[in-house]
């Protein structure tokens, strides 16, 4: 037997104690099949989180493998564990943003702690979600809703489940689809074509009736007395009116518009939203202007300047916005201008600023040198010239004649080009973003597989073995690697948290009871 001095035995015993202490301070975390090893003190750096409260009494602790198992995303957990080690939370680029947020919420971490270098990449999904929410409000989908969704939309869901739907409740969604959803059926497409036809005819009639060749003169026979005492008469054309055919065309068109408004209002699922809709406001104001015009022609035609009242009929041109119900491209274009409101406001501000500055400069520049043909007699006249020049229109009705005025005009044109060109790429990118998302949504499959939460099998235990939850026996409450409270680190679907959304896809060959079979060259795990 080899003799070991006492001093060497003391050092060996101390080294063994240090090794044992180090192994006791380490913890093994198996996340999604990938094992991570770290110190318990590292997990205590961020208190009040799931990993800072790990104990062997938790249901997801495996005493045989001496590890904690979490069925979570392993790629995100690598960044989570790195956050505990370094205090810096980075965003993995190969993970979708909502998944990253769900994982952080499960581990009890705040997503606002993402480092500035990853913040722009991380928040891109929020912009995408806002865009998709806007497209949902635009109602660009042509997928036919189910009967249950229609019942929920029109507010008779209880009657639908009871099976006591009246004939009006059954016809109301159909009528609404016919007149408000042009792509829901062939009949709806036909009604949509008829509506577009009357809109085009109404606009065309409104424009053509102002043409001189389309108007009928009103001739008055005037009798006068001549110098020799005889009487003479002559024809005097006092005014012109639109041909009577345009009146009948407008009557037919407005009869259709009135019928369409009434049907859509009666069958609408929400009367308040129908009234507050901007397109509907334009529709019934334009239709109402026709009837007001009829009343004014009947009772106020004898008044002076009665033709000015016809100016209000110009609102009928706004019926063109009704075409947005038939074209998704027009909806996207209008939404693009809404999303670019800040950029458009900035453009108008810089235009007004430049117009005022260059109008003042050109006014005084033209007065410095002798200039008998000066077109800039006041600054307000210069405002018109500056607006035309900055927008690169250049009518040529006003132009500077002096060299200093020409120099100011050149600066005005350059400033206008730069001012208008700066916000245009932002507007174009917004339109491209909405259009690309719309095209992507149109290519999505209509029917997608649903992932259902499936209860995992309970852990098989030997007779007399005590479960971690404190209850002995096989298949009793508290047994199994996934039983136990979720707040204590368990991942069992029995107490599923809606926020964590732990969905497990079952595979029959993965739930076979295995006793003593090695797993990946490690100790066997009792399932």
Residue, then its C-alpha position, 0 to 999 in steps of 0.5 A: x500500500x502506497x503511503x500518502x503523507x497527511x499534508x497531501x491527504x489534506x490538500x486532496x480532501x480540500x480539492x475534492x471539497x472544492x470540486x463538490x462545491x463547484x458541482x453543487x453550484x452548477x445547474x443543467x438546463x435542458x431547453x428544447x433538447x439542448x443542454x445548457x450548464x451554468x452557475x446558480x449564482x448567474x441565474x440569481x443576477x436577475x431576480x423575480x424571473x423563472x430561472x431565479x426560482x429554480x428548486x429541485x421540488x419543481x415538477x420539471x426537474x429530473x433527479x436521474x439526469x439532474x437537470x431541468x427540462x423546458x420545452x421551449x425554443x432553444x435558439x431564443x434561450x441561448x440569448x436569454x442565458x447570455x443576458x443572465x451572464x453579460x447583462x445584455x439582451x440581443x435579438x436573434x435574427x432567425x426568430x420572428x418577433x412575436x415568438x421572441x416576445x412570447x419566450x421572454x414573457x415565459x422566462x419573465x424578462x422585459x422585452x424593452x431591455x433589448x440592446x440598441x444595436x438590435x432594437x431596429x431589427x427587433x421592432x420591425x415586426x411591430x410595424x408589420x403587425x400595424x400594417x396587417x391591422x390596417x389591411x384588416x380594417x380595409x377589408x381587402x379579403x375576398x374569402x367568404x365568411x362562415x355562417x357563424x361569422x356572419x351571425x356574429x357580425x350581424x348580432x344574432x349569434x344567440x339565435x344562430x346557436x338556438x336555431x331560431x333565425x328569422x327570414x330577415x336575419x337570413x336575408x340581411x347578410x345576403x343583401x349586404x353582400x350583394x350591395x357592399x361586397x362586390x367580389x362575394x358572388x357573381x350577382x354581387x359583381x353584376x350589381x357592382x358593375x351596374x353601380x360603377x356604370x351609373x357613377x361614370x354616367x353621372x360624372x360624364x353627364x355632369x361634365x358634358x352639360x357645361x359644354x356650349x354645344x350641349x346647352x340650349x339658349x333661352x331667347x327672348x323676343x323684345x319689342x322696342x319703339x324706333x325714332x320714327x314712332x314705329x315698333x320693331x322687335x329683335x331676339x335677345x339671348x339671355x342665358x343658356x340651360x343644359x339640354x333636357x336630356x341631361x336632367x332625365x339622365x341625372x334623375x335615373x342615376x340618382x334614383x339608383x343611388x337613392x335606392x342603393x343607399x337605402x338598401x345598404x343602410x337597412x341591411x348594414x350590420x352597424x348603422x352608426x359605422x355606416x353613417x360615419x363612414x367617409x365614403x357613405x357621407x360623400x354618397x348621401x351628401x352628393x345624392x342630397x345635393x341633387x334633390x336640393x338643386x331640384x328644389x332651388x330650381x323650382x322655388x329660387x330660379x327667379x333670384x339674382x345670382x341663382x346660378x351660384x347655387x349650382x356650385x354646390x352640385x360640384x360635390x357630385x364629382x366626389x362620387x368617384x371615391x365610391x370606386x374604392x369599394x370596387x378597387x383594392x388599389x385605390x384603398x391602398x393609395x388612400x391609406x398610403x396618403x393617410x400613413x404619409x400625413x406627417x411627411x405631407x405636412x412637412x412638405x407643405x410647411x417647407x413649401x410655404x416657407x420657401x414661397x414666402x422667402x423667395x417671393x420677398x427676395x424677388x420683389x426687392x431684387x427686381x427693384x434694385x436695378x432700373x426695370x420698366x417692365x417689372x412684373x412684381x409690383x407686390x409681394x402677393x404677386x410674387x407668392x404666385x410666381x414662387x409657388x409656380x417656380x418651386x413646383x417646377x410648373x413655370x407658366x411664364x406669365x411672370x418672370x424676373x428681368x434683372x440679373x439679381x432677380x434671375x439668380x433668385x429665380x434659379x435658387x427658387x427652382x433648385x429649392x423647390x426640386x429638393x423640397x419636393x423630392x425629399x418626402x417622395x421616397x417615404x410615400x413610395x415606400x409606404x405604398x410599396x409596403x402596403x401593396x406587398x403585404x396585400x399581395x402576400x395576404x392574397x397568396x396565403x392559403x385559405x385553410x391552414x392546419x390548427x395546432x391543438x394543445x395536447x396533454x402530455x402523458x404522465x411519468x411512469x414510476x416504480x412502485x413505492x417511488x415518491x413523486x416530486x409533488x409529494x404524492x406516491x404512486x403511478x398516475x396519481x395527481x402531482x406525478x409526471x414531469x409536467x405537472x405542478x404549477x406553472x408559476x413555479x417553473x412547470x410546463x404542463x398543459x394541465x395548467x396552461x397559461x394563455x400568455x405562454x401558449x405552450x403547444x405540444x405536437x404529439x408523436x406516438x413513437x415519442x411517448x413509449x415508456x422507456x426504462x433503462x434505455x440510454x438517451x444520446x449516450x447519457x444516463x437513462x431517463x424514466x418516462 
